[in-house]
Amino acid sequence: MIKRVRIAIDHGNRNMKTINHVFTTGIESNDLKPGRGIPYLAYKGKYYTLSTRRMPYQRDKTQDFRYFSLTLIAIAKELEDNPQIKEGDIVQVQLPIGLPPKHFAELYEHYEQYFKGDTGIMHFAYSGRDYDISITDVMAFPQNYAALMYYVENASEIPKLVGVDIGGFTTDYLMLRHGNLDMSCCDSLENGIINLYNSVSSKIRAEYDMLLEEEDIDSIIRGKIQYYDDRVVVAVKQQVQDFVTDLLSSLRERGIDTKSTYMVFIGGGAMLLKDYIIASGKLSKYRFIEDLSANAKGNDLLYQLQEREAHD
């Protein structure tokens, strides 16, 4: 039978997110089928397995086919959870996706065309199950804005609301004035969590001859410090606080007074840095949206609103 589903995706630099799944933006391609027990995507004669090692930052994700492979895996994970999808069904997929606000105008049409994939039916297998899908529609929305629309129901009542989405490689910010987007205060800073990792690991390697992986830095930030040298812990914490201070100062330089503005922090990076952001003393009214799938859910909501307007 022909089935129709809507699957919203947030193509993060650090994590891929759907409404129900979050997994590392890391994938490996192989010519040979992986060993027994390893989930894999089989598509066009290649085999793809997920990796915990994230891929390097890509400003334009259509330049790397691995992002399309990750998209197919994200679709498969959602279809696997859907009791309406049976073996042998042909699935027509509507695909709401997101882009950083700064890159949206330049890239959204390109993204929408690329992620439609092949015309007609695409056949692939994932985790031992076959799928036949057709991506019938792709619609891109600005990240951050999507999450705010989903989670901040009273946005129209707030004089100045700034959403700050701290992602893997970018920190996106935008302002809503009584719920209306102020395009003069909207940008993407290439200063995300991955930049913090790189600066911390470089400093610790140079000063202490120690190789800290991203997971080590995460552990120290989260307070799991008992397995690390005290001097290293102090140095990492200081760098993290400096990073947060510089980030909030950058917003001030762009005309955002964080003490007179309702600040809403989004994304895995914001959750990781939450205690440091609060401890900065630079906020007055604020909120942290802890749902890593907030942008995916926002993309889904905005797609539904667009469809509703089109049919009115």
KOLLUM-885249 format. One record per residue (C-alpha): residue number from 1; y, z, x. Coordinates in nm, 2 decimals. Example, Ala and Ser with C-alpha at 12.3 -4.5 7.8 and 13.67 -1.06 7.14 Angstrom:
<recs>
@resi = 1 | Y = -0.45 | Z = 0.78 | X = 1.23
@resi = 2 | Y = -0.11 | Z = 0.71 | X = 1.37
</recs>
This chain:
<recs>
@resi = 1 | Y = 0.00 | Z = 0.00 | X = 0.00
@resi = 2 | Y = 0.36 | Z = -0.04 | X = 0.10
@resi = 3 | Y = 0.54 | Z = 0.29 | X = 0.15
@resi = 4 | Y = 0.91 | Z = 0.35 | X = 0.22
@resi = 5 | Y = 1.03 | Z = 0.65 | X = 0.42
@resi = 6 | Y = 1.35 | Z = 0.76 | X = 0.59
@resi = 7 | Y = 1.32 | Z = 0.91 | X = 0.94
@resi = 8 | Y = 1.63 | Z = 1.04 | X = 1.11
@resi = 9 | Y = 1.63 | Z = 1.07 | X = 1.49
@resi = 10 | Y = 1.87 | Z = 1.22 | X = 1.75
@resi = 11 | Y = 1.81 | Z = 1.05 | X = 2.08
@resi = 12 | Y = 1.92 | Z = 1.33 | X = 2.31
@resi = 13 | Y = 1.94 | Z = 1.31 | X = 2.69
@resi = 14 | Y = 1.73 | Z = 1.63 | X = 2.71
@resi = 15 | Y = 1.53 | Z = 1.63 | X = 2.39
@resi = 16 | Y = 1.43 | Z = 1.39 | X = 2.12
@resi = 17 | Y = 1.49 | Z = 1.54 | X = 1.78
@resi = 18 | Y = 1.37 | Z = 1.45 | X = 1.43
@resi = 19 | Y = 1.41 | Z = 1.68 | X = 1.12
@resi = 20 | Y = 1.07 | Z = 1.84 | X = 1.20
@resi = 21 | Y = 1.01 | Z = 1.78 | X = 1.57
@resi = 22 | Y = 1.17 | Z = 1.85 | X = 1.90
@resi = 23 | Y = 1.02 | Z = 1.72 | X = 2.23
@resi = 24 | Y = 1.14 | Z = 1.65 | X = 2.58
@resi = 25 | Y = 1.30 | Z = 1.31 | X = 2.64
@resi = 26 | Y = 1.03 | Z = 1.22 | X = 2.90
@resi = 27 | Y = 0.76 | Z = 0.96 | X = 2.89
@resi = 28 | Y = 0.53 | Z = 0.78 | X = 3.13
@resi = 29 | Y = 0.39 | Z = 0.43 | X = 3.10
@resi = 30 | Y = 0.03 | Z = 0.34 | X = 3.20
@resi = 31 | Y = -0.19 | Z = 0.03 | X = 3.20
@resi = 32 | Y = -0.50 | Z = 0.24 | X = 3.16
@resi = 33 | Y = -0.59 | Z = 0.45 | X = 2.86
@resi = 34 | Y = -0.53 | Z = 0.82 | X = 2.93
@resi = 35 | Y = -0.82 | Z = 1.06 | X = 2.96
@resi = 36 | Y = -0.99 | Z = 1.24 | X = 2.66
@resi = 37 | Y = -0.77 | Z = 1.49 | X = 2.48
@resi = 38 | Y = -0.43 | Z = 1.35 | X = 2.60
@resi = 39 | Y = -0.22 | Z = 1.22 | X = 2.31
@resi = 40 | Y = -0.08 | Z = 0.88 | X = 2.38
@resi = 41 | Y = 0.11 | Z = 0.59 | X = 2.22
@resi = 42 | Y = -0.07 | Z = 0.25 | X = 2.24
@resi = 43 | Y = 0.17 | Z = -0.04 | X = 2.19
@resi = 44 | Y = 0.16 | Z = -0.40 | X = 2.31
@resi = 45 | Y = -0.11 | Z = -0.34 | X = 2.56
@resi = 46 | Y = 0.05 | Z = -0.04 | X = 2.73
@resi = 47 | Y = -0.02 | Z = 0.33 | X = 2.70
@resi = 48 | Y = 0.26 | Z = 0.59 | X = 2.69
@resi = 49 | Y = 0.22 | Z = 0.97 | X = 2.73
@resi = 50 | Y = 0.49 | Z = 1.23 | X = 2.68
@resi = 51 | Y = 0.61 | Z = 1.42 | X = 2.98
@resi = 52 | Y = 0.79 | Z = 1.75 | X = 3.03
@resi = 53 | Y = 1.00 | Z = 1.59 | X = 3.30
@resi = 54 | Y = 1.31 | Z = 1.44 | X = 3.13
@resi = 55 | Y = 1.43 | Z = 1.09 | X = 3.20
@resi = 56 | Y = 1.75 | Z = 1.03 | X = 3.40
@resi = 57 | Y = 2.07 | Z = 1.00 | X = 3.19
@resi = 58 | Y = 2.13 | Z = 0.67 | X = 3.03
@resi = 59 | Y = 2.47 | Z = 0.60 | X = 2.87
@resi = 60 | Y = 2.33 | Z = 0.30 | X = 2.69
@resi = 61 | Y = 1.97 | Z = 0.39 | X = 2.58
@resi = 62 | Y = 1.90 | Z = 0.03 | X = 2.48
@resi = 63 | Y = 1.87 | Z = -0.06 | X = 2.85
@resi = 64 | Y = 1.55 | Z = 0.14 | X = 2.89
@resi = 65 | Y = 1.25 | Z = 0.04 | X = 2.68
@resi = 66 | Y = 1.11 | Z = 0.40 | X = 2.72
@resi = 67 | Y = 1.36 | Z = 0.51 | X = 2.45
@resi = 68 | Y = 1.21 | Z = 0.27 | X = 2.21
@resi = 69 | Y = 0.87 | Z = 0.41 | X = 2.29
@resi = 70 | Y = 1.00 | Z = 0.76 | X = 2.23
@resi = 71 | Y = 1.13 | Z = 0.64 | X = 1.90
@resi = 72 | Y = 0.79 | Z = 0.51 | X = 1.80
@resi = 73 | Y = 0.64 | Z = 0.85 | X = 1.89
@resi = 74 | Y = 0.91 | Z = 1.03 | X = 1.69
@resi = 75 | Y = 0.83 | Z = 0.81 | X = 1.39
@resi = 76 | Y = 0.45 | Z = 0.87 | X = 1.43
@resi = 77 | Y = 0.50 | Z = 1.25 | X = 1.45
@resi = 78 | Y = 0.69 | Z = 1.24 | X = 1.12
@resi = 79 | Y = 0.44 | Z = 1.01 | X = 0.95
@resi = 80 | Y = 0.16 | Z = 1.23 | X = 1.06
@resi = 81 | Y = 0.32 | Z = 1.52 | X = 0.87
@resi = 82 | Y = 0.37 | Z = 1.30 | X = 0.56
@resi = 83 | Y = 0.08 | Z = 1.35 | X = 0.31
@resi = 84 | Y = 0.19 | Z = 1.03 | X = 0.12
@resi = 85 | Y = 0.11 | Z = 0.81 | X = 0.42
@resi = 86 | Y = -0.25 | Z = 0.69 | X = 0.43
@resi = 87 | Y = -0.45 | Z = 0.48 | X = 0.67
@resi = 88 | Y = -0.39 | Z = 0.11 | X = 0.60
@resi = 89 | Y = -0.04 | Z = 0.17 | X = 0.45
@resi = 90 | Y = 0.24 | Z = -0.06 | X = 0.56
@resi = 91 | Y = 0.54 | Z = 0.17 | X = 0.61
@resi = 92 | Y = 0.90 | Z = 0.05 | X = 0.57
@resi = 93 | Y = 1.11 | Z = 0.28 | X = 0.78
@resi = 94 | Y = 1.48 | Z = 0.35 | X = 0.73
@resi = 95 | Y = 1.62 | Z = 0.49 | X = 1.06
@resi = 96 | Y = 1.94 | Z = 0.70 | X = 1.07
@resi = 97 | Y = 2.04 | Z = 0.76 | X = 1.44
@resi = 98 | Y = 2.33 | Z = 0.91 | X = 1.63
@resi = 99 | Y = 2.57 | Z = 0.83 | X = 1.91
@resi = 100 | Y = 2.82 | Z = 1.03 | X = 2.11
@resi = 101 | Y = 3.17 | Z = 1.00 | X = 1.94
@resi = 102 | Y = 3.33 | Z = 0.85 | X = 2.25
@resi = 103 | Y = 3.07 | Z = 0.57 | X = 2.26
@resi = 104 | Y = 3.02 | Z = 0.51 | X = 1.89
@resi = 105 | Y = 3.27 | Z = 0.23 | X = 1.83
@resi = 106 | Y = 3.15 | Z = 0.04 | X = 2.13
@resi = 107 | Y = 2.77 | Z = 0.08 | X = 2.09
@resi = 108 | Y = 2.68 | Z = 0.14 | X = 1.73
@resi = 109 | Y = 2.61 | Z = -0.22 | X = 1.63
@resi = 110 | Y = 2.41 | Z = -0.27 | X = 1.95
@resi = 111 | Y = 2.20 | Z = 0.04 | X = 1.88
@resi = 112 | Y = 2.14 | Z = -0.06 | X = 1.52
@resi = 113 | Y = 2.01 | Z = -0.40 | X = 1.63
@resi = 114 | Y = 1.80 | Z = -0.28 | X = 1.92
@resi = 115 | Y = 1.62 | Z = 0.00 | X = 1.74
@resi = 116 | Y = 1.51 | Z = -0.23 | X = 1.46
@resi = 117 | Y = 1.26 | Z = -0.36 | X = 1.71
@resi = 118 | Y = 1.05 | Z = -0.66 | X = 1.64
@resi = 119 | Y = 1.10 | Z = -0.85 | X = 1.31
@resi = 120 | Y = 0.81 | Z = -0.81 | X = 1.08
@resi = 121 | Y = 0.53 | Z = -0.56 | X = 1.11
@resi = 122 | Y = 0.48 | Z = -0.35 | X = 1.43
@resi = 123 | Y = 0.14 | Z = -0.22 | X = 1.50
@resi = 124 | Y = 0.08 | Z = 0.08 | X = 1.72
@resi = 125 | Y = -0.14 | Z = 0.39 | X = 1.75
@resi = 126 | Y = -0.05 | Z = 0.74 | X = 1.83
@resi = 127 | Y = -0.28 | Z = 1.05 | X = 1.87
@resi = 128 | Y = -0.58 | Z = 0.85 | X = 1.75
@resi = 129 | Y = -0.41 | Z = 0.71 | X = 1.44
@resi = 130 | Y = -0.31 | Z = 0.36 | X = 1.36
@resi = 131 | Y = 0.03 | Z = 0.27 | X = 1.21
@resi = 132 | Y = 0.18 | Z = -0.05 | X = 1.07
@resi = 133 | Y = 0.55 | Z = -0.02 | X = 1.03
@resi = 134 | Y = 0.86 | Z = -0.23 | X = 0.97
@resi = 135 | Y = 1.20 | Z = -0.08 | X = 1.06
@resi = 136 | Y = 1.39 | Z = -0.22 | X = 0.77
@resi = 137 | Y = 1.73 | Z = -0.06 | X = 0.83
@resi = 138 | Y = 1.90 | Z = 0.13 | X = 1.12
@resi = 139 | Y = 2.23 | Z = 0.30 | X = 1.07
@resi = 140 | Y = 2.41 | Z = 0.50 | X = 1.34
@resi = 141 | Y = 2.65 | Z = 0.79 | X = 1.29
@resi = 142 | Y = 2.86 | Z = 1.00 | X = 1.53
@resi = 143 | Y = 2.68 | Z = 1.30 | X = 1.67
@resi = 144 | Y = 2.85 | Z = 1.64 | X = 1.61
@resi = 145 | Y = 3.02 | Z = 1.50 | X = 1.30
@resi = 146 | Y = 2.68 | Z = 1.46 | X = 1.14
@resi = 147 | Y = 2.58 | Z = 1.82 | X = 1.22
@resi = 148 | Y = 2.91 | Z = 1.96 | X = 1.09
@resi = 149 | Y = 2.87 | Z = 1.77 | X = 0.76
@resi = 150 | Y = 2.53 | Z = 1.91 | X = 0.71
@resi = 151 | Y = 2.60 | Z = 2.28 | X = 0.80
@resi = 152 | Y = 2.97 | Z = 2.35 | X = 0.73
@resi = 153 | Y = 2.99 | Z = 2.33 | X = 0.35
@resi = 154 | Y = 3.34 | Z = 2.47 | X = 0.33
@resi = 155 | Y = 3.49 | Z = 2.24 | X = 0.60
@resi = 156 | Y = 3.76 | Z = 2.12 | X = 0.35
@resi = 157 | Y = 3.90 | Z = 2.47 | X = 0.33
@resi = 158 | Y = 3.94 | Z = 2.51 | X = 0.71
@resi = 159 | Y = 4.28 | Z = 2.41 | X = 0.86
@resi = 160 | Y = 4.13 | Z = 2.33 | X = 1.20
@resi = 161 | Y = 3.76 | Z = 2.31 | X = 1.28
@resi = 162 | Y = 3.63 | Z = 2.18 | X = 1.61
@resi = 163 | Y = 3.27 | Z = 2.10 | X = 1.67
@resi = 164 | Y = 3.15 | Z = 2.13 | X = 2.03
@resi = 165 | Y = 2.81 | Z = 1.98 | X = 2.09
@resi = 166 | Y = 2.68 | Z = 2.07 | X = 2.43
@resi = 167 | Y = 2.40 | Z = 1.83 | X = 2.51
@resi = 168 | Y = 2.20 | Z = 1.73 | X = 2.81
@resi = 169 | Y = 2.46 | Z = 1.51 | X = 2.99
@resi = 170 | Y = 2.76 | Z = 1.51 | X = 2.75
@resi = 171 | Y = 2.97 | Z = 1.76 | X = 2.56
@resi = 172 | Y = 3.10 | Z = 1.60 | X = 2.25
@resi = 173 | Y = 3.39 | Z = 1.75 | X = 2.06
@resi = 174 | Y = 3.58 | Z = 1.65 | X = 1.75
@resi = 175 | Y = 3.83 | Z = 1.81 | X = 1.51
@resi = 176 | Y = 3.83 | Z = 1.82 | X = 1.14
@resi = 177 | Y = 4.15 | Z = 1.91 | X = 0.96
@resi = 178 | Y = 4.07 | Z = 2.03 | X = 0.61
@resi = 179 | Y = 3.74 | Z = 1.83 | X = 0.64
@resi = 180 | Y = 3.91 | Z = 1.51 | X = 0.75
@resi = 181 | Y = 3.82 | Z = 1.37 | X = 1.10
@resi = 182 | Y = 4.12 | Z = 1.37 | X = 1.34
@resi = 183 | Y = 4.04 | Z = 1.07 | X = 1.57
@resi = 184 | Y = 4.31 | Z = 1.18 | X = 1.81
@resi = 185 | Y = 4.11 | Z = 1.48 | X = 1.90
@resi = 186 | Y = 3.76 | Z = 1.34 | X = 1.95
@resi = 187 | Y = 3.59 | Z = 1.26 | X = 2.28
@resi = 188 | Y = 3.27 | Z = 1.29 | X = 2.49
@resi = 189 | Y = 3.29 | Z = 1.47 | X = 2.82
@resi = 190 | Y = 3.02 | Z = 1.38 | X = 3.07
@resi = 191 | Y = 2.97 | Z = 1.75 | X = 3.14
@resi = 192 | Y = 2.65 | Z = 1.88 | X = 2.98
@resi = 193 | Y = 2.37 | Z = 2.11 | X = 3.08
@resi = 194 | Y = 2.22 | Z = 1.87 | X = 3.32
@resi = 195 | Y = 2.54 | Z = 1.87 | X = 3.52
@resi = 196 | Y = 2.51 | Z = 2.25 | X = 3.53
@resi = 197 | Y = 2.15 | Z = 2.23 | X = 3.65
@resi = 198 | Y = 2.25 | Z = 1.99 | X = 3.93
@resi = 199 | Y = 2.54 | Z = 2.20 | X = 4.06
@resi = 200 | Y = 2.34 | Z = 2.53 | X = 4.05
@resi = 201 | Y = 2.03 | Z = 2.38 | X = 4.22
@resi = 202 | Y = 2.25 | Z = 2.22 | X = 4.49
@resi = 203 | Y = 2.44 | Z = 2.54 | X = 4.56
@resi = 204 | Y = 2.12 | Z = 2.76 | X = 4.57
@resi = 205 | Y = 1.95 | Z = 2.51 | X = 4.80
@resi = 206 | Y = 2.24 | Z = 2.50 | X = 5.04
@resi = 207 | Y = 2.31 | Z = 2.87 | X = 5.05
@resi = 208 | Y = 1.96 | Z = 3.03 | X = 5.01
@resi = 209 | Y = 1.72 | Z = 2.74 | X = 5.11
@resi = 210 | Y = 1.55 | Z = 2.78 | X = 4.77
@resi = 211 | Y = 1.45 | Z = 2.51 | X = 4.53
@resi = 212 | Y = 1.53 | Z = 2.61 | X = 4.17
@resi = 213 | Y = 1.39 | Z = 2.39 | X = 3.90
@resi = 214 | Y = 1.56 | Z = 2.36 | X = 3.56
@resi = 215 | Y = 1.31 | Z = 2.60 | X = 3.41
@resi = 216 | Y = 1.41 | Z = 2.86 | X = 3.67
@resi = 217 | Y = 1.77 | Z = 2.83 | X = 3.59
@resi = 218 | Y = 1.69 | Z = 2.85 | X = 3.21
@resi = 219 | Y = 1.50 | Z = 3.17 | X = 3.28
@resi = 220 | Y = 1.78 | Z = 3.33 | X = 3.47
@resi = 221 | Y = 2.04 | Z = 3.23 | X = 3.20
@resi = 222 | Y = 1.81 | Z = 3.39 | X = 2.94
@resi = 223 | Y = 1.79 | Z = 3.71 | X = 3.13
@resi = 224 | Y = 1.43 | Z = 3.68 | X = 3.27
@resi = 225 | Y = 1.55 | Z = 3.77 | X = 3.62
@resi = 226 | Y = 1.26 | Z = 3.99 | X = 3.75
@resi = 227 | Y = 1.10 | Z = 3.70 | X = 3.93
@resi = 228 | Y = 1.40 | Z = 3.60 | X = 4.14
@resi = 229 | Y = 1.60 | Z = 3.73 | X = 4.43
@resi = 230 | Y = 1.89 | Z = 3.95 | X = 4.32
@resi = 231 | Y = 2.14 | Z = 3.75 | X = 4.52
@resi = 232 | Y = 2.02 | Z = 3.43 | X = 4.37
@resi = 233 | Y = 2.05 | Z = 3.58 | X = 4.02
@resi = 234 | Y = 2.41 | Z = 3.68 | X = 4.08
@resi = 235 | Y = 2.50 | Z = 3.34 | X = 4.22
@resi = 236 | Y = 2.34 | Z = 3.16 | X = 3.93
@resi = 237 | Y = 2.51 | Z = 3.38 | X = 3.67
@resi = 238 | Y = 2.85 | Z = 3.33 | X = 3.84
@resi = 239 | Y = 2.81 | Z = 2.95 | X = 3.84
@resi = 240 | Y = 2.71 | Z = 2.95 | X = 3.47
@resi = 241 | Y = 3.02 | Z = 3.16 | X = 3.38
@resi = 242 | Y = 3.24 | Z = 2.93 | X = 3.59
@resi = 243 | Y = 3.09 | Z = 2.63 | X = 3.41
@resi = 244 | Y = 3.16 | Z = 2.78 | X = 3.07
@resi = 245 | Y = 3.52 | Z = 2.88 | X = 3.17
@resi = 246 | Y = 3.59 | Z = 2.53 | X = 3.30
@resi = 247 | Y = 3.44 | Z = 2.37 | X = 2.98
@resi = 248 | Y = 3.66 | Z = 2.58 | X = 2.75
@resi = 249 | Y = 3.96 | Z = 2.52 | X = 2.97
@resi = 250 | Y = 3.90 | Z = 2.14 | X = 2.95
@resi = 251 | Y = 3.92 | Z = 2.17 | X = 2.57
@resi = 252 | Y = 4.25 | Z = 2.36 | X = 2.60
@resi = 253 | Y = 4.38 | Z = 2.08 | X = 2.82
@resi = 254 | Y = 4.30 | Z = 1.84 | X = 2.54
@resi = 255 | Y = 4.51 | Z = 2.03 | X = 2.30
@resi = 256 | Y = 4.25 | Z = 2.25 | X = 2.14
@resi = 257 | Y = 4.35 | Z = 2.62 | X = 2.12
@resi = 258 | Y = 4.01 | Z = 2.79 | X = 2.09
@resi = 259 | Y = 4.18 | Z = 3.11 | X = 1.96
@resi = 260 | Y = 4.36 | Z = 2.95 | X = 1.67
@resi = 261 | Y = 4.08 | Z = 2.71 | X = 1.58
@resi = 262 | Y = 3.75 | Z = 2.77 | X = 1.41
@resi = 263 | Y = 3.50 | Z = 2.67 | X = 1.68
@resi = 264 | Y = 3.15 | Z = 2.55 | X = 1.58
@resi = 265 | Y = 2.90 | Z = 2.52 | X = 1.87
@resi = 266 | Y = 2.60 | Z = 2.28 | X = 1.83
@resi = 267 | Y = 2.31 | Z = 2.18 | X = 2.04
@resi = 268 | Y = 2.05 | Z = 2.32 | X = 2.28
@resi = 269 | Y = 2.31 | Z = 2.36 | X = 2.55
@resi = 270 | Y = 2.53 | Z = 2.57 | X = 2.33
@resi = 271 | Y = 2.24 | Z = 2.80 | X = 2.24
@resi = 272 | Y = 2.15 | Z = 2.84 | X = 2.61
@resi = 273 | Y = 2.50 | Z = 2.93 | X = 2.70
@resi = 274 | Y = 2.58 | Z = 3.13 | X = 2.38
@resi = 275 | Y = 2.62 | Z = 3.48 | X = 2.55
@resi = 276 | Y = 2.84 | Z = 3.33 | X = 2.82
@resi = 277 | Y = 3.06 | Z = 3.15 | X = 2.57
@resi = 278 | Y = 3.11 | Z = 3.46 | X = 2.37
@resi = 279 | Y = 3.17 | Z = 3.67 | X = 2.68
@resi = 280 | Y = 3.45 | Z = 3.43 | X = 2.80
@resi = 281 | Y = 3.70 | Z = 3.60 | X = 2.56
@resi = 282 | Y = 3.85 | Z = 3.26 | X = 2.47
@resi = 283 | Y = 3.73 | Z = 3.25 | X = 2.11
@resi = 284 | Y = 3.85 | Z = 3.41 | X = 1.79
@resi = 285 | Y = 3.66 | Z = 3.27 | X = 1.49
@resi = 286 | Y = 3.34 | Z = 3.08 | X = 1.58
@resi = 287 | Y = 2.99 | Z = 2.99 | X = 1.47
@resi = 288 | Y = 2.68 | Z = 2.88 | X = 1.65
@resi = 289 | Y = 2.44 | Z = 2.64 | X = 1.48
@resi = 290 | Y = 2.11 | Z = 2.72 | X = 1.62
@resi = 291 | Y = 1.91 | Z = 2.44 | X = 1.47
@resi = 292 | Y = 1.83 | Z = 2.19 | X = 1.75
@resi = 293 | Y = 1.77 | Z = 1.92 | X = 1.48
@resi = 294 | Y = 2.12 | Z = 1.97 | X = 1.33
@resi = 295 | Y = 2.23 | Z = 1.62 | X = 1.42
@resi = 296 | Y = 1.91 | Z = 1.46 | X = 1.30
@resi = 297 | Y = 1.95 | Z = 1.64 | X = 0.96
@resi = 298 | Y = 2.32 | Z = 1.53 | X = 0.96
@resi = 299 | Y = 2.23 | Z = 1.17 | X = 1.02
@resi = 300 | Y = 1.98 | Z = 1.19 | X = 0.73
@resi = 301 | Y = 2.25 | Z = 1.33 | X = 0.50
@resi = 302 | Y = 2.51 | Z = 1.08 | X = 0.60
@resi = 303 | Y = 2.26 | Z = 0.79 | X = 0.55
@resi = 304 | Y = 2.19 | Z = 0.92 | X = 0.19
@resi = 305 | Y = 2.56 | Z = 0.94 | X = 0.12
@resi = 306 | Y = 2.61 | Z = 0.58 | X = 0.24
@resi = 307 | Y = 2.33 | Z = 0.46 | X = 0.02
@resi = 308 | Y = 2.47 | Z = 0.64 | X = -0.28
@resi = 309 | Y = 2.81 | Z = 0.49 | X = -0.23
@resi = 310 | Y = 2.66 | Z = 0.14 | X = -0.19
@resi = 311 | Y = 2.49 | Z = 0.17 | X = -0.52
@resi = 312 | Y = 2.78 | Z = 0.32 | X = -0.72
</recs>
